[in-house]
Amino acid sequence: MSELEVTLTCTECGSGIHVHPTSEAENAECDVCQTLNPIKFDENHLSGIVKDCPKCERKDFFKQKDFNRKIGVGLFVLGAVSVPVFILLEIGFPWIYSVFFFMVVLDILLYFLLPLVVVCYKCQTCFRGVENIEDIHGFNHEMNDRIVYSDHDFQGKQLDH
């Protein structure tokens, strides 16, 4: 059994706050701006099970690979920019294709090596070491749009058509 780690976003400055669930925790203090962010852990959290969010108390989650999105976008931009640079420098075609080959190999390695995390649709709180991760569905664009833009609450039920 792995220990649940929760990463939430500070409501004041937007910094990440890392906490481990305890029954006594009522607030998580931001290390950057010292703002107290209210949290509410229950028995499920203490045993590594995610059924509701300790920050926004919603029940809608998705799972994804534990990879920083900014780094992913940076790698994509690096790959996209390198091809025109190779063309301007008159570097031959085998080297241009090597950039794409490298990116594909890197993507495959990351896919198989990185663990899954659970994320709250509403507040983007991230959970690592989740015991019931097989019960959580992958990202659903329609659910995300309804939750983010119209504050719809699915009560933990997956949107099916």
Sequence and secondary structure as in RCSB ss.txt:
>XXXX:A:sequence
MSELEVTLTCTECGSGIHVHPTSEAENAECDVCQTLNPIKFDENHLSGIVKDCPKCERKDFFKQKDFNRKIGVGL
FVLGAVSVPVFILLEIGFPWIYSVFFFMVVLDILLYFLLPLVVVCYKCQTCFRGVENIEDIHGFNHEMNDRIVYS
DHDFQGKQLDH
>XXXX:A:secstr
    EEEEE TTT  EEEE   TT  EEE TTT  EEE    HHHHTT  SS TTT    EEEEES  HHHHHHH
HHHHHHHHHHHHHTT  HHHHHHHHHHHHHHHHHHHHHS EEEEETTT  EEES TTGGGS B  HHHHHHHHHH
    TT     
